[in-house]
């Protein structure tokens, strides 16, 4: 565990200072903290914004937290600059130069090669990390990034289910930051589109029409078990090829996510795999399946499934269906929420849907 390094995603609007103070206990394992751009008019974060907070208030909270961190904890902050709107490179670079660079932010995650070039031209000493949203994964594709100045590559989320390519990238000398628990469905047609479905999800466009939101797709064990997540035990076998592990941005605090991960890493205890998955289908899993105990997934299971072409009938294989039956027998079924909780969620979702149409939020405002 000595060499384990983590990146942790957080939202400045929701992160408490006491949580950052608590993270100091894990300082030796923290490479950096990722935070999204505060202004969707310039380069949206790719995450749904809190509709109750205007971009102006989000900006104030972001800048306050940057200044406070510099003085009290000193963690390396990395700004996500994905999801360009209308290829507005000059606006993004100018904003970075005026807002973030003077405040000590020197590290950026960027998917777009042209933006990387312009950032390096404007700010030669900045550090640029690759982005999984570029969908680059092979040595040749990562070499494109290295030529324009990327120092830490973040291959496509599909890499976690392609250990052979992960190893080849490592042998070729690429430092890799890998998302181990994202959970996007493997080779999802929408995630592999030009911007990826998260780009659209961030703008609340037809959220329930996506591939991963279709229960017939997600609840098929052959599809779900090939999705881009691994258990912590499986991750340990891949760590020789990984420079930094990216922990998911979740509804829990950065401190609680880190504590939970480090406890499980140190104890090898079984846990609910769904606790770390952040993709759009997680509610379907919670509603129809329930907890997914990690101990049912062995290295042999992953190696079999990762190489599977889903020709189950041809091979007479029922591995995925048998494992799903075992999970259902262990977990006792999905958690049943109270009538009050269900009503609260319906009202919350309706409120978010209404407020997301505010003129300052989303694609409409950018156009």
Long-range contacts (C-beta under 8 A, 24 or more apart in sequence): 1-29, 1-265, 1-266, 3-239, 4-29, 4-239, 4-245, 4-265, 5-29, 5-30, 5-31, 5-243, 5-244, 5-245, 6-30, 6-31, 6-244, 6-245, 6-246, 6-247, 6-258, 6-261, 7-31, 7-32, 7-33, 7-34, 7-78, 7-177, 7-244, 7-245, 7-246, 7-247, 8-33, 8-34, 8-247, 8-254, 8-257, 8-258, 9-33, 9-34, 9-35, 9-246, 9-247, 9-248, 9-249, 9-254, 10-34, 10-35, 10-249, 10-254, 11-35, 11-36, 11-47, 11-249, 12-38, 12-58, 12-61, 12-62, 12-65, 12-66, 13-50, 13-53, 13-58, 13-61, 13-62, 14-50, 14-253, 15-65, 15-253, 15-254, 16-253, 17-65, 17-68, 17-72, 19-253, 19-254, 19-255, 19-256, 20-69, 20-72, 20-73, 20-75, 20-254, 20-255, 21-72, 21-73, 22-255, 23-73, 23-75, 23-254, 23-255, 23-258, 24-73, 26-258, 26-262, 27-75, 29-262, 30-75, 30-258, 31-76, 31-177, 31-244, 32-75, 32-76, 32-77, 32-78, 32-107, 33-75, 33-76, 33-77, 33-78, 33-254, 34-78, 34-79, 34-80, 34-109, 34-246, 34-249, 35-62, 35-65, 35-77, 35-78, 35-79, 35-80, 36-79, 36-80, 37-79, 37-80, 37-81, 38-62, 39-95, 40-85, 40-202, 40-361, 40-362, 40-365, 40-366, 41-85, 41-360, 41-365, 41-366, 42-85, 42-88, 42-91, 42-92, 42-95, 43-81, 43-82, 43-83, 43-84, 43-85, 43-88, 43-92, 44-83, 44-85, 44-199, 44-202, 44-203, 45-80, 45-82, 45-83, 45-202, 46-80, 46-82, 46-83, 46-133, 46-198, 46-199, 46-202, 47-198, 47-202, 47-249, 48-201, 48-202, 48-204, 48-352, 48-356, 49-202, 49-361, 51-351, 51-352, 51-355, 51-356, 51-358, 51-361, 52-355, 54-360, 55-360, 59-99, 63-99, 63-103, 66-100, 66-103, 66-104, 66-105, 67-103, 70-103, 70-104, 76-107, 77-104, 77-105, 77-107, 78-105, 78-107, 78-108, 78-109, 78-129, 79-105, 79-107, 79-108, 79-109, 80-108, 80-109, 80-131, 81-108, 81-109, 81-110, 81-115, 81-119, 82-109, 82-110, 82-111, 82-112, 82-131, 82-133, 83-133, 83-195, 83-199, 83-202, 84-112, 84-115, 85-363, 85-366, 86-366, 87-114, 89-114, 89-115, 89-118, 90-118, 93-118, 93-119, 93-122, 96-122, 96-123, 97-122, 97-123, 101-126, 109-154, 110-150, 113-144, 113-145, 113-148, 116-145, 116-148, 116-149, 116-150, 117-148, 117-149, 120-148, 120-149, 127-151, 127-152, 129-153, 129-154, 129-177, 130-154, 130-155, 130-177, 132-156, 132-157, 132-179, 132-182, 133-195, 133-196, 133-198, 133-199, 135-192, 135-196, 137-162, 137-165, 137-169, 138-165, 138-168, 138-169, 139-168, 139-169, 139-172, 139-174, 142-169, 142-172, 142-174, 146-174, 151-175, 152-176, 152-177, 152-243, 152-244, 153-177, 154-178, 154-179, 154-246, 156-192, 157-182, 157-184, 157-191, 157-228, 158-186, 158-187, 158-228, 160-228, 160-229, 160-230, 160-238, 161-186, 161-226, 161-228, 161-230, 161-306, 162-306, 163-238, 163-241, 163-306, 166-238, 166-241, 166-242, 167-241, 169-241, 170-240, 170-241, 170-242, 175-243, 175-244, 176-241, 176-242, 176-243, 176-244, 177-242, 177-243, 177-244, 177-245, 177-246, 178-238, 178-242, 178-244, 178-245, 178-246, 179-228, 179-246, 179-248, 180-229, 180-230, 180-235, 180-238, 180-245, 180-246, 181-229, 181-230, 181-247, 181-248, 181-276, 181-277, 181-278, 182-228, 182-229, 182-248, 182-277, 182-278, 182-279, 183-227, 183-228, 183-229, 183-276, 183-277, 183-278, 183-279, 183-281, 183-282, 184-212, 184-227, 184-228, 184-279, 185-211, 185-212, 185-217, 185-218, 185-223, 185-224, 185-226, 185-227, 185-228, 185-279, 185-281, 186-223, 186-226, 186-227, 186-228, 188-212, 197-280, 201-280, 203-362, 203-363, 204-352, 204-353, 204-356, 204-362, 205-362, 205-363, 207-280, 210-280, 212-279, 212-280, 212-281, 213-280, 213-281, 213-284, 215-284, 215-288, 218-281, 218-284, 218-285, 219-284, 219-288, 219-289, 221-320, 221-321, 221-323, 221-324, 222-308, 222-310, 222-312, 222-320, 224-285, 225-301, 225-305, 225-320, 225-323, 225-324, 226-305, 226-306, 226-308, 226-310, 227-277, 227-279, 229-273, 229-276, 229-277, 230-302, 231-273, 231-294, 231-297, 232-261, 232-264, 232-265, 232-268, 232-271, 232-294, 233-268, 233-294, 233-297, 233-299, 234-297, 234-299, 234-302, 236-265, 237-299, 247-276, 248-276, 248-277, 248-278, 249-278, 250-276, 250-278, 270-294, 270-295, 273-297, 286-334, 286-335, 287-334, 288-334, 289-324, 289-327, 289-328, 289-331, 289-334, 290-328, 290-331, 290-332, 290-333, 290-334, 290-335, 291-331, 291-335, 292-327, 292-331, 293-327, 293-330, 293-331, 296-323, 296-326, 296-327, 296-330, 297-323
